[in-house]
Amino acid sequence: MFYLLLYGILENDRLSQRTLEDIFNDSVFKILFGLETDEKVCRSSLSERLSKIPADYFRQIYDCVYDRFSECYSSSEMEQYNLIRVDSSIVSDTSGRMVEGIDNKRGKLAVNIVLH
């Protein structure tokens, strides 16, 4: 499932269960990940599998990838290539606040960022 999601994110601008179904059933995906050519999956099966994956699984994957990344690059290399670790919830919250500020009915741009 992880490889299917990762491959789907890398290959498509918009990811959906239909897209994931098409990717899984594609011969290129099966060759890349060593699957049998006669293996098939349907959207309902993907939906069921996705609904049962605990969110912590993805946190563990993120932590593992970040740890490996950190082993490959020194702090100065990360800075040189502008590679930084960002908490997506902060980015999402900040962008939401910017939209609120831009949509402010008084016509003023007001962005409040609260750091915890």
C-alpha positions, 0 to 999 in steps of 0.5 A: 500500500505504501509503494502504491501511495508513494508511486501515485503521489509521484506520478499524478497531480491529483490522487484518487482511489480510481487513480490508485486502482489504475496504477496498481493494475498497470503493468509498469507498476507491477514490474517495478514492484515485483507483482504478478501480472494477473494481480488486480485490485478494485476501488472498494478494496483500496478504500477498505485497506486505506480506512484500516491503516492507522495514522501512526503508520505514516508518522513512522514512515515519515520519521524513518525517511527523515532519519535516513535523510539526516544521515545522508546530509550534514546540516551545512549541506541541508542549508546549502540545498535549502532542505528543511524539515517542515511540519505540514500542520504549521504550513496548513494552519498558516495558509488558512490564516492567510486566506482568512486575512485576505478574505477579511471583510474590512479590506485589510490584510491581517495575518496572525501567527501564533507559535506554540 
